[in-house]
Amino acid sequence: MTDKREERDREHDLEQLTASLRGAADPAPAEWERIRHELTTRATAQGLVDVAFERHDSPLGPLLIAATTDGLVRLGLPSEDEDEILDELARRISARVLLTPRESLTRARRQLDEYFDGGRREFDVALDWRLTTGFRREVLRATAQIPYGRTASYAQVATRAGRPKAARAAGTALATNPLPILVPCHRVLRTGGALGDYRGGTQAKARLLSLEGGTG
């Protein structure tokens, strides 16, 4: 009983530290950096980091990339509010969200750089789909199959996801895609070729399509 109580106390302390530190601005003051390093070391050693995240510079602006032990779970675009993303992760997955390296994050960051440099057409990273369910997940899985340099319409994606008449619902799924770029919702256009909505804004969508030379 004592061991279990001590374990719960350690987890509680780590969760409190995590909540206060995960949104801290960089570079942090020396004392905060020391505490963060201590927290990272302790949490990692005890297997108490449920969601690791890092910030990554890109031609679109700063990205936030988060991963669980199952894979990449969230990619936040520059237009999104970082605090809201971290709150969502804490609410929907675990309060143990920490700014710390993880092998899957390092791999994703390297592949994103290669993609933006024009040297990569497919991402080879494990994805954690838990932030989307049901028809929305099916839409995103169908979207993940659209090849680099090609596009599809909302109606086509809805059909591939098993509901041909649900183009509007497919649009909602794409607008809330938790893994943009990795799951290329920017490749889905309105019938007739109009860009349509995008979580990162239409300028970001146009830029990604231009990078890929997408022509349909």
C-alpha positions in Angstrom: 0.0 0.0 0.0 2.8 2.4 0.9 4.6 1.8 -2.4 1.4 2.5 -4.4 0.8 5.7 -2.4 4.4 6.9 -3.0 4.0 6.2 -6.7 0.8 8.2 -6.8 2.5 11.0 -5.0 5.4 11.0 -7.5 3.0 11.1 -10.4 1.0 13.9 -8.9 4.2 16.0 -8.3 5.3 15.3 -11.9 1.9 16.3 -13.3 1.9 19.6 -11.4 5.4 20.4 -12.6 4.5 19.4 -16.1 1.4 21.6 -16.2 3.5 24.6 -15.1 6.4 24.0 -17.4 5.1 22.6 -20.6 4.0 26.0 -21.9 7.1 27.9 -20.7 8.6 30.2 -23.3 12.1 29.5 -24.7 14.8 30.3 -23.8 13.9 29.7 -20.2 15.7 31.4 -17.2 18.5 29.2 -15.9 16.5 28.1 -12.8 13.5 27.1 -14.9 15.8 25.3 -17.3 17.3 23.3 -14.4 13.9 22.3 -13.1 12.8 21.4 -16.6 15.8 19.2 -17.1 15.3 17.5 -13.7 11.6 17.0 -14.5 12.4 15.5 -17.9 15.0 13.2 -16.4 12.8 12.0 -13.7 9.7 11.6 -15.8 11.5 9.8 -18.6 13.3 7.4 -16.2 10.0 6.5 -14.6 8.1 6.2 -17.8 5.7 9.0 -16.9 5.8 11.1 -20.0 2.6 10.2 -21.9 2.8 13.0 -24.5 6.1 14.5 -25.5 6.2 17.6 -27.7 8.8 19.8 -29.4 8.6 23.0 -31.4 10.0 23.0 -34.9 10.8 25.8 -37.3 9.4 25.5 -40.9 8.9 27.7 -44.0 5.3 28.1 -42.8 6.4 29.2 -39.4 6.8 27.4 -36.0 5.1 24.0 -35.8 4.3 22.1 -32.6 4.7 18.3 -32.9 3.5 15.9 -30.2 3.9 12.2 -29.9 2.7 9.4 -27.6 4.5 6.0 -27.4 2.2 4.9 -30.3 3.2 7.6 -32.7 2.7 11.2 -33.8 -0.6 12.4 -32.4 -0.7 16.1 -33.1 0.9 18.6 -35.4 0.0 22.2 -34.6 0.3 24.8 -37.4 1.5 28.4 -36.9 -2.0 29.8 -37.1 -3.1 27.6 -34.1 -2.8 28.6 -30.4 -0.1 26.6 -28.7 -1.8 26.7 -25.3 -5.0 25.4 -26.7 -3.2 22.5 -28.4 -1.4 21.6 -25.2 -4.7 21.9 -23.2 -6.4 19.6 -25.7 -3.6 17.0 -25.3 -3.8 17.2 -21.6 -7.6 16.9 -21.6 -8.0 14.2 -24.2 -4.9 12.1 -23.6 -3.1 12.8 -20.4 -2.0 15.6 -18.1 1.5 14.3 -18.4 2.5 16.4 -21.4 6.1 17.5 -21.5 8.5 19.4 -23.7 11.1 16.8 -24.2 12.9 14.9 -27.0 11.5 11.6 -28.2 12.9 9.4 -31.1 9.6 9.7 -33.1 9.7 13.5 -32.8 13.3 13.6 -34.0 12.4 11.4 -37.0 9.4 13.5 -37.8 11.3 16.8 -37.6 14.0 15.4 -39.9 11.4 14.2 -42.5 9.5 17.5 -42.3 12.8 19.4 -43.2 13.3 17.0 -46.1 9.7 17.5 -47.3 10.0 21.3 -47.2 13.4 21.1 -49.0 11.6 19.1 -51.8 13.5 15.9 -51.1 10.7 13.8 -49.5 7.3 12.8 -51.0 6.1 10.4 -48.3 6.4 10.4 -44.5 7.6 7.3 -42.8 6.4 7.9 -39.3 4.0 6.0 -37.0 0.7 7.9 -36.4 -1.5 7.8 -33.3 -5.1 8.4 -34.6 -6.8 8.6 -31.2 -7.8 12.3 -31.6 -10.2 11.4 -34.3 -12.8 8.7 -34.5 -15.5 7.2 -36.7 -16.2 8.7 -40.1 -13.7 11.5 -39.5 -10.9 8.9 -39.0 -12.0 7.1 -42.2 -11.8 10.4 -44.1 -8.3 11.1 -42.8 -7.2 7.6 -43.7 -8.5 8.0 -47.2 -6.8 11.4 -47.4 -3.5 9.8 -46.3 -3.6 7.8 -49.6 -3.6 10.8 -51.9 -0.2 10.8 -53.6 2.2 13.7 -53.5 1.5 16.1 -56.3 -2.1 15.0 -56.8 -5.4 16.3 -55.4 -8.9 15.0 -54.7 -12.3 16.6 -54.1 -14.2 16.5 -50.8 -16.8 14.3 -52.6 -14.1 11.9 -53.8 -12.7 11.6 -50.3 -16.1 11.1 -48.8 -16.8 8.3 -51.3 -13.4 6.6 -50.5 -14.4 6.8 -46.8 -17.6 4.9 -47.5 -20.2 7.8 -47.5 -20.5 9.3 -51.0 -23.1 11.8 -50.0 -21.2 13.1 -47.0 -18.9 15.7 -48.7 -19.8 18.3 -46.1 -19.0 16.0 -43.2 -15.8 15.1 -44.9 -14.9 18.8 -45.1 -15.4 19.1 -41.3 -13.2 16.1 -40.7 -10.4 17.7 -42.8 -10.8 21.1 -41.2 -10.2 19.4 -37.8 -7.4 17.1 -38.9 -5.0 16.8 -35.9 -2.1 15.8 -38.2 -1.9 18.3 -41.0 0.9 17.9 -43.5 1.6 14.3 -42.3 -2.0 13.5 -43.3 -2.2 15.8 -46.4 -5.6 17.4 -46.1 -4.2 20.3 -48.1 -4.5 18.0 -51.1 -8.3 18.0 -50.9 -10.1 20.8 -52.9 -13.6 21.8 -53.6 -15.2 20.5 -56.8 -14.0 22.9 -59.5 -10.6 23.4 -57.9 -11.2 26.1 -55.3 -9.0 25.7 -52.3 -11.6 25.3 -49.6 -10.9 25.7 -45.8 -7.7 24.7 -44.2 -6.7 24.5 -40.5 -3.6 26.5 -41.2 -5.3 29.1 -43.5 -5.7 29.2 -47.2 -2.3 30.8 -47.8 -0.6 27.9 -46.1 -2.7 25.4 -48.1 -1.7 27.2 -51.3 1.9 27.2 -50.4 1.9 23.4 -49.7 0.2 22.7 -53.0 2.7 24.9 -54.8 5.6 23.1 -53.1 4.2 19.8 -54.4 3.1 21.1 -57.8 -0.3 19.6 -57.2 -2.5 19.6 -60.3 -5.2 17.1 -59.6 
